Amino acid sequence: MDISSFVTSLLTSFVIFVVLVLVFTWLSRRPGNAPVYYPSVLLRGLDPWEGRGRGTRSPVGWIRQAFTASEADVVAAGGVDAAVYLVFLSSVLAILVVSGIVLLPLLLPLAATDHALENSAGFKNGKEAQNFTIIERLALGNVQKKSMRLWAFILSVYWVSFVTYLVLWKSYKHVSNLRAAARSTSDVKPEEFAVLVRDVPIPPPDQTIKDSVDSYFRVLHPDTFYKAMVVTDNKEADKIFQEIEGHKHKIAHAEAVYAESKKGNKPEGTKPTHRTGLLGLIGKKVDTMEYCNGEIKELLPKLEAEQKSTLHDKQQRAAIVFFNSRAAAASASQTLHAQLFDKWTVTEAPEPRDMIWSNLPKKIYERHTRQTVVYFIVFLTVFFYTIPITAVSAVTTLEKLREKLPFLKVVVDQQVIKTVLQAYLPQLALIVFLALLLSLCFSQSQKGSLHRAM
């Protein structure tokens, strides 16, 4: 990339950054956008503007908040998992800093003052080698064979291992105490009283799956069992429900438009209308509010009938079992409930919003197979990432384009087009590659587990 392309890319990126900062600042100051920029404050029942200036939510304000926030603030805003993730990052940083403070002042001078590279290249009598970089001179490769300096590098491996084990041990204790404190707090969550039950055996003909789950856990946990909620296939019921909700939204919008029309010259207002055909462009013209109300009246009996049918005939072999205490739920999630491993599989219940409900009824053999396939794909992605990287690099330079696609020479040789391509082609290729990689990882996480990876 020449200097003109670099300057063009730099200036364009800076202009985009400034525009996005201005848009961010303008949107964050509008009270109607408070749920977007202050969700945790609203969830705690607080006023996002109380005690704050309208300009406190700046694009770089999160940096100050991140350094000043306590661990209790992180747990309150993002949960225990967010605090654990920060502990992981701080542990990695501690390992690097503690190891580097001791090793860099010791190892760099030892490597820089040796002459293994010069001797191997045939340079004698102190003659310097001009073809070796500074990085190469500071590395282990510049230490001569059988030199006593090698002991320092060997001991450094043990030092890094000791620091790693020590930091991880302290982090493990800290995370354990953090989770124990979260479990013992009075601020409880519904999933802490529940367990997820899968691989429920097929019940007798005179019983439903819910009856089987209720009787089984009532016998094993007579004093702590509360109730069970069986997973059902509610696709049809949900489809009807979403259709009803769509009509309700249309009614609310039509009522708002109708109320606004009364403020003009016509006190009686104008009722909104639409056409019932394709995309509202063709078909009979009807009153929106009357039409949607009529559709809702027709759909409600269908929804009730479908819900009854779903609860009775579409039960799946999975359930959420609730207990009357968190200790009972935690104990049940760690207890073996059947002699065979493919029956009555009990685990901790994830948060409802993290559930992939379609994965719950899958059998244990299918789950293990899918998990193995996902692990294999992840292995290929991690260890053979150079293949897609090479493929991306093949189209991110003009030289490669000219080589692979000779018919583009007439286009890419134009100075203006050349400057634009050199400035933006690598960035666009990287964005597309990362988007595809993210989609791949997300799809594999859904196939390989029962809940989303956040």
JOKAUR-V317948 format. One record per backbone hydrogen bond with DSSP energy under -0.5 kcal/mol. CO is the residue of the C=O (numbers start at 1). NH is the residue of the N-H. E is the energy in kcal/mol with one decimal. If there is no record, write none. Layout:
BEGIN
CO_NH_E ; CO_NH_E
END
This chain:
BEGIN
2_6_-2.0 ; 3_7_-2.5 ; 4_8_-2.4 ; 5_9_-2.5 ; 6_10_-2.5 ; 7_11_-2.9 ; 8_12_-2.3 ; 9_13_-2.3 ; 10_14_-2.1 ; 11_15_-2.5 ; 12_16_-2.5 ; 13_17_-2.2 ; 14_18_-2.5 ; 15_19_-2.5 ; 16_20_-2.5 ; 17_21_-2.3 ; 18_22_-2.3 ; 19_23_-2.5 ; 20_24_-2.7 ; 21_25_-2.6 ; 22_26_-2.4 ; 23_27_-2.7 ; 24_28_-2.5 ; 25_29_-0.9 ; 27_30_-1.1 ; 30_33_-1.9 ; 31_34_-1.6 ; 33_36_-1.3 ; 33_37_-1.7 ; 34_38_-3.0 ; 38_42_-1.9 ; 39_43_-2.3 ; 40_44_-1.2 ; 41_46_-2.1 ; 42_45_-1.7 ; 46_48_-0.6 ; 47_50_-1.1 ; 49_52_-1.5 ; 53_56_-1.7 ; 56_58_-2.0 ; 58_61_-1.2 ; 60_63_-1.2 ; 60_64_-0.8 ; 61_65_-2.1 ; 62_66_-2.5 ; 63_67_-1.7 ; 64_68_-1.8 ; 65_69_-1.7 ; 70_74_-1.9 ; 71_75_-2.4 ; 72_76_-2.3 ; 73_77_-2.1 ; 74_78_-3.2 ; 74_79_-0.6 ; 75_79_-1.5 ; 79_83_-1.3 ; 80_84_-2.5 ; 81_85_-2.2 ; 82_86_-1.9 ; 83_87_-2.0 ; 84_88_-2.2 ; 85_89_-2.2 ; 86_90_-2.6 ; 87_91_-2.1 ; 88_92_-2.1 ; 89_93_-2.3 ; 90_94_-2.4 ; 91_95_-2.3 ; 92_96_-2.1 ; 93_97_-2.6 ; 94_98_-2.6 ; 95_99_-1.9 ; 96_100_-2.4 ; 97_101_-2.7 ; 98_102_-1.2 ; 99_103_-2.5 ; 100_104_-1.9 ; 103_107_-3.6 ; 104_108_-1.7 ; 106_110_-0.9 ; 107_111_-2.3 ; 108_112_-2.6 ; 109_113_-1.9 ; 111_114_-1.0 ; 115_119_-2.2 ; 116_120_-2.3 ; 117_121_-1.5 ; 118_123_-2.9 ; 119_122_-1.0 ; 122_124_-0.5 ; 124_127_-1.8 ; 128_130_-0.6 ; 129_132_-0.7 ; 133_137_-1.6 ; 134_138_-1.4 ; 136_139_-0.9 ; 139_142_-1.6 ; 140_143_-1.9 ; 142_116_-1.9 ; 144_147_-1.3 ; 147_150_-1.5 ; 148_151_-1.2 ; 149_152_-1.0 ; 149_153_-1.0 ; 150_154_-2.2 ; 151_155_-2.8 ; 152_156_-1.5 ; 153_157_-1.1 ; 154_157_-0.5 ; 154_158_-1.2 ; 155_159_-2.1 ; 156_160_-2.6 ; 157_161_-2.2 ; 158_162_-2.6 ; 159_163_-2.7 ; 160_164_-2.5 ; 161_165_-2.7 ; 162_166_-2.4 ; 163_167_-2.7 ; 164_168_-2.6 ; 165_169_-2.2 ; 166_170_-2.2 ; 167_171_-2.6 ; 168_172_-2.6 ; 169_173_-2.1 ; 170_174_-2.3 ; 171_175_-2.8 ; 172_176_-2.5 ; 173_177_-2.4 ; 174_178_-2.2 ; 175_179_-2.7 ; 176_180_-2.4 ; 177_181_-2.5 ; 178_182_-2.0 ; 179_183_-2.1 ; 180_184_-1.8 ; 181_185_-0.8 ; 186_188_-1.3 ; 189_192_-1.4 ; 190_193_-1.8 ; 191_194_-1.1 ; 193_323_-2.8 ; 194_349_-1.0 ; 195_197_-0.6 ; 195_321_-2.3 ; 196_198_-0.5 ; 196_347_-2.2 ; 197_319_-2.7 ; 198_345_-2.2 ; 199_344_-2.1 ; 204_207_-1.9 ; 208_212_-2.1 ; 209_213_-2.5 ; 210_214_-2.7 ; 211_215_-2.4 ; 212_216_-2.1 ; 213_217_-2.3 ; 214_218_-1.9 ; 215_219_-1.4 ; 216_220_-1.8 ; 217_221_-2.6 ; 219_222_-0.5 ; 221_225_-2.0 ; 224_324_-2.1 ; 227_322_-3.3 ; 228_230_-0.5 ; 229_320_-3.0 ; 231_316_-3.4 ; 232_234_-1.2 ; 234_238_-2.8 ; 235_239_-2.1 ; 236_240_-2.0 ; 237_241_-2.5 ; 238_242_-2.8 ; 239_243_-1.7 ; 240_244_-2.2 ; 241_245_-2.6 ; 242_246_-2.1 ; 243_247_-1.8 ; 244_248_-2.1 ; 245_249_-2.3 ; 246_250_-1.9 ; 247_251_-2.3 ; 248_252_-2.5 ; 249_253_-2.4 ; 250_254_-2.6 ; 251_255_-2.7 ; 252_256_-1.9 ; 253_257_-2.3 ; 254_258_-2.7 ; 255_259_-2.5 ; 256_260_-1.9 ; 257_261_-1.9 ; 258_262_-0.9 ; 260_263_-1.2 ; 261_264_-1.1 ; 265_267_-0.8 ; 266_269_-0.9 ; 272_288_-2.1 ; 274_286_-2.9 ; 277_280_-1.7 ; 278_281_-2.4 ; 278_282_-0.6 ; 282_277_-2.4 ; 284_276_-1.8 ; 284_286_-0.5 ; 286_274_-2.0 ; 287_291_-2.6 ; 288_292_-2.5 ; 289_293_-2.2 ; 290_294_-2.2 ; 291_295_-2.2 ; 292_296_-2.3 ; 293_297_-2.1 ; 294_298_-1.6 ; 295_299_-2.0 ; 296_300_-2.2 ; 297_301_-0.7 ; 298_302_-0.7 ; 299_303_-2.5 ; 300_304_-2.4 ; 301_305_-2.3 ; 302_306_-2.5 ; 303_307_-2.5 ; 304_308_-2.0 ; 305_309_-2.2 ; 306_310_-2.4 ; 307_311_-2.5 ; 308_312_-1.4 ; 309_313_-2.9 ; 309_314_-0.6 ; 310_314_-1.4 ; 314_233_-2.3 ; 316_318_-1.5 ; 317_199_-0.8 ; 317_200_-1.4 ; 318_231_-2.6 ; 319_197_-3.1 ; 319_321_-0.6 ; 320_229_-3.0 ; 321_195_-2.1 ; 322_226_-2.6 ; 322_227_-1.1 ; 325_329_-1.7 ; 326_330_-2.6 ; 327_331_-2.3 ; 328_332_-2.4 ; 329_333_-2.0 ; 330_334_-0.6 ; 331_334_-0.8 ; 332_335_-1.3 ; 340_343_-1.3 ; 344_346_-0.6 ; 345_198_-2.8 ; 347_196_-2.9 ; 351_354_-1.5 ; 352_355_-1.1 ; 354_452_-1.8 ; 355_357_-0.7 ; 356_359_-2.0 ; 356_360_-0.5 ; 357_360_-0.9 ; 357_361_-0.5 ; 359_362_-1.0 ; 363_367_-2.3 ; 364_368_-2.4 ; 365_369_-2.2 ; 366_370_-2.7 ; 367_371_-2.5 ; 368_372_-2.4 ; 369_373_-2.3 ; 370_374_-2.4 ; 371_375_-2.5 ; 372_376_-2.2 ; 373_377_-2.3 ; 374_378_-2.6 ; 375_379_-2.4 ; 376_380_-2.4 ; 377_381_-2.5 ; 378_382_-2.5 ; 379_383_-2.7 ; 380_384_-1.7 ; 382_385_-0.7 ; 384_387_-1.2 ; 384_388_-0.6 ; 385_389_-2.0 ; 386_390_-2.7 ; 387_391_-2.1 ; 388_392_-2.5 ; 389_393_-2.6 ; 390_394_-1.3 ; 392_395_-1.6 ; 393_396_-0.9 ; 397_401_-2.0 ; 398_402_-2.8 ; 399_403_-1.8 ; 400_404_-3.2 ; 401_405_-2.7 ; 405_408_-2.0 ; 406_409_-1.8 ; 408_411_-0.5 ; 408_412_-2.8 ; 409_413_-1.5 ; 411_414_-1.5 ; 414_418_-3.0 ; 415_419_-2.2 ; 416_420_-2.2 ; 417_421_-2.7 ; 418_422_-2.4 ; 419_423_-1.5 ; 420_424_-2.3 ; 421_425_-2.4 ; 424_428_-2.7 ; 425_429_-2.5 ; 426_430_-2.2 ; 427_431_-2.5 ; 428_432_-2.5 ; 429_433_-2.4 ; 430_434_-2.6 ; 431_435_-2.2 ; 432_436_-2.3 ; 433_437_-2.4 ; 434_438_-2.6 ; 435_439_-2.2 ; 436_440_-2.3 ; 437_441_-2.5 ; 438_442_-2.5 ; 439_443_-2.4 ; 440_444_-2.2 ; 441_445_-2.1 ; 442_446_-1.6 ; 443_447_-1.6 ; 444_448_-2.1 ; 445_449_-0.6 ; 450_356_-2.5 ; 452_454_-0.7
END
